Amino acid sequence: MTYNTRLKDKFTDSLFEAILLLENEEECYRFFEDICTVSEIKSMAQRLEVAKMLETDATYLDITEATGASTATISRVKKCLHYGADGYRLILDRLKDKNKSRE
């Protein structure tokens, strides 16, 4: 199945190709620290944590207290979980599978 996105262009293709070449966590830290601001990285990490907590039916208050995310951010992540491109779903499922294989 091919996913069509309005983000697609040669620069974005090149970025994603580069990301797929990263081999471990240290390489990710090095690359993302150079290509993103600290704030951008922290925001992405926060949104992923929000998605994980929404999966466990955590309340907005619990999520805000644990992550510092605003209710607007939580709502946006929730909307993406339900109506987005299934990117969160893809990665959350893979993280669950990875955690199960560690047990």
Secondary structure, 3 states (H helix, E strand, C coil): CCCCCCCCCHHHHHHHHHHHCCCCHHHHHHHHHHHCCHHHHHHHHHHHHHHHHHHCCCCHHHHHHHHCCCHHHHHHHHHHHHHCCCHHHHHHHHHHHHHHHHC
